[in-house]
């Protein structure tokens, strides 16, 4: 991700924290952990006034839908210690599998939910492949076999040698045939092999891609002037009724996949694999270089091709 995109994403997080605080404080006590938002605030200050206005409109659009889905945010017990806390999650938590960017918490009832914020993109994950990266162990707990390493080792060794020459990816005309496609085939063969040894891999894979905690994905789509509000309620953590108030929006629990239906190279492509699972889940894995200069690692842009009907999506128009 470029520094510009990173700043835009953090600025959007700041706008959402600001709007949440503004709307909640009209209904009940709220506190923002200022130390957690310092980086987001710095990013916010690099944005133009027009960009700031855009982020605030995008944030404002989904908040009422969130309140209707999560009545515990606005419901107040009258207890002085019953404060809603807002903070931006630590990067270390993301590395440990908690993909939520913004956390909304009530310590008095030991409850919290999270939001995953995205600005103009829908990627599920950006994961790397390389000589020192055992994706099988990291993604679903089954170490990659020797056949996989034997296939990718010569490819990444070559990339390491080309890095020393400071070769640019754009000057490598055979990269799709000599790099992307054989790495993708090795990736596919290894996942198919691992699935034969562990039938729980489909559920574990989705758990890796979507994290260890349920969350709402909030995507600002500038061109459409709408914010997509999507609920990933895989464990039943979302949509809890309050003590006196029931949720007005129903968020069902989604079923995890149990079967790989198909894993293949996308037709007419040399850089993308497609994975189709049961229960409505499907993903694309587009492999690409993440830098101008050749380096001995590659990056996946992992996107949703399909999600179960139980993954509720609400498009919230900007005002």
N, C-alpha and C positions, 0 to 999 in steps of 0.2 A: 504494500500500500504506500502511495506517495505521501510526502509530508503534507501536501495540500489536502488530500483526501482524509488523512488522519486528523488534521485540524478541523475540517468540516464535520467529521463524525463527532469529535469531542465538543465542538461548538453546539451541535444539535443536542447532545446530552445535557449541556449546560442550560440550553433553552428549556428542555423538558423539566429539569429540576426546578428552574425558576417558575415555570407555569404551574407545576404541581404544588409548589409551596404557596403560590398566590391563590389557587383555587381551594386548597385544603384549609388554609388559615381562616377562610370565611366561614368554616363549618366546625373546626375543632383545633386544638393545639397541634402545632407542627414545628419541627426543628430540622435544620439542614446541617450535616457534618461538613463544615467549611473546609477542613483539611483535605477531605476526600475529593473536593471539586476544584482544587487549585489548578491542576493541569487543564481541566475543561474551561475554566475561567480564562486562563492565558490564551487558549485557542480561540475562545469567543472574542477576545479583544483584538485578534488579528483579522477578524471578518469585517466586511463593509457593512454600512447601515442597512443596505438592501438585503444582504445575506442574513443579517440578524433578524430582520423583519420576516423573512421567509421561514427561518427556523422556528420562530415564535408562533407563526400561523400553523405550521406543521404540528407543533406540540399542542397547541390549543385544540386542534381538531379532534384528537382521540381521547382527551381526558375524561369527558363525561361518559363515554362508552366504558372506559376503565372503571369509573366509579359505579356504574350500573352492574358491572361484572364482579366487582370486589367491594361490597358494602362495608367491610371492616375498615376501609380507608377513611370513610367519612363519618361512620358511626362513633359517637362519643359517649363514654360511660359516666362522665362527670368527675372522674378521678383525676386529681392534679398530676399524677404520674403517668396518666394514659396519653402519651404524646406519640404522634406519628413521626418517625424518624426517616429522613431521606438521605441517601448517600450513594456515591459512585463506587462500585465494587473495585477491589484491588486487582491489579493485573495478575498477581500471584494466584488469586482464586480462579481466574480464567485458565491459567496454566494447569490448575488442578481439576478442571472440568466444569466449573461454574461459569457459564457463558453470559450470565446476566450482567448488564452494564449498570443499571440503576436498581437499587433495592429500596423497597418501601416496607417499613418495619414498625410493629407495635410490641415493644418488649413486655408490656404489662400482660399480654395474652400469649407471649412466645410465638408470634406469627410474623411471617414476612413473605413477600412475593417480589418478583423481579421482572425487569423489562430489558430486552435486548434491542438496542437502538441501531438503526441503519439509515444511511442517507443516500438515496438513489442507487442502492444495490440490494440484491437478494441472496447473496452467497451464504451457504450454510457453513462453510469452513474453508480455510486455506491451509492445507497440510502439505508438508514437504516429503520428498523421497530422496534418499542419498545413501552413500556407503555406510554411514554410521547411524542410519535411521531404520530400525526394525518396525515397520509400520504395522505388521501383524500383532506384535507384542503390545504396541502402544494403542492400537485402535480397538482390538477385541481380545487381547490376552493369549494369542496363539503365535509363538515366534515363527518367523519366516524360515522356510526350509532351505537346505543347501542349494537346491536347484534354482531357487530365486536369486540367491547371492551369486551363484556362478554365472547367471545370465546378465545381471546388472553390473557386476564388478568391472568387466572390460569397458563398459560404456562410461561409467563415472570416472574410471581411471583416465580414459581418453579426455574427458571434459576437464579433469584436473591439469593435464598437460597443456590443453588449449588455453586454460586460464593463465598459465605462466607466460604464454605468448600474447596475452591481453587481446585475444580475438573477440570480436563482437558477435553476438548471436546473429545479427542481420547479415553478417558476412559468411555465414555457414549455410550454404544452400541445401545441403542434404540433411538438415537437422530433423525433419519429420521422419524420413525413412531410416536414418541411422541412429537416432536418439529417441524421439518421442514414441514411435510405433513399437520398437522392441521393448522399451521400458513398460509401456502400457500392456503389452502381451504378457510380460513377466508378472506384472501386477495382477492381471486377470487370472493367470494360471495359479498364482499363489493363493489368491482368495478362494478360488474354487477348491484347491487342495485342502485349505484350512477348514472350509465348510463341511467337507467330508469327514473331518475329525471332530468337529464341534457344531452340532445342529443349532446351537444358541447364537451363532455368529450374527445372523440378521438383526436380532434384538440388540446385541452388544454393539454392533456397528452404528445403529441409529442412536443408541445411548452415547456413543463417542461423538457423533456429529452434532447432537442436540444438547449434550451436557448432562450433568448429574442432578440438575434442579429444573423443575418446570418453569416456564416463563411465557410472557407475552412478547412477541416480536413486533416492533413498531418501525415501520419503514416510511420515511418521508419521500414522496414521489413528486418532485418539483414540477415536471412537465404536465402532469395530470392535476396538479394542485389538490392532492389528496394524500391522506396518511393511511396506510394499510395496517390494521390491527389484527394480529393473528395469535391464537392461543394454542400453545403446545402443552397440553395437560396430559402428560404420559403417566404420571404417578398419582394423579388426583389431588395435587397440591393447590390447584387454582380453584377460584369460584366458590369459596367458602361463605356461607351465610353468616351474618353478624348475630349478635345476641338478640336483637329485636328486629333486624331488617334482613329480608331475604334478597338474594341476587336477582335483578330484573332480567339479566342476560344469562342464559343457560350455556355453560361450557362443558360438554361431555368429556369423559376420559377417553383418550385415543388408544386403540389397540396397537401394540408393537408388532412388527413382522416376525414370522416364524419360518419363512421359506424364501430362498433365492429362486426366482422364476427364471431369470435370464441375466447374464453378465457378458457383455460383448463390446467390441469396437463399434462405435456409432457408424452407421452406413455412410460411405463416401467421406470418411474422416480418418485422419492419421494421428489425431492428438486428443481424442475424447472417447472415454468408455461410458457405457450406459448400464446402470444396475436397476433391475426391476424386481421388487419384492412383493410378497402378498400383503393383504390388508391395506392396499392403496399406496404404498410407499415406492418411490422411484427417484433416482439421482443420476446426475451426469458428473463425470470426473474429467475435466479438461486440464491437460498437462501443459505447462508453459514455463518459460524462463522468467525469473522474477527480477532480472537485472540486465543492463545493456551488455556487460562483459560476460563471456562464458564462465560458468562456475560449476563445480561438481555436485550440484543438487538441482532438483526441479520442484516446481510447486504445482499443486492441484488447485483449481478453482472448482469447488464442489457446489453444485446448484441442485435445487429441487426440480424434478420433472413432474412429480405428483405427490400429493399427500392425501391421507384418508379424509373422507367426508366429515369425520368427527373433528378434524382440525378446523375450527371455526375461523373464518376470515370476514372482517367487517371493513369496508372502505369508507373512511370518514373524510368528507369534503371540507376544504378549507373555507373559512369565512373571510 
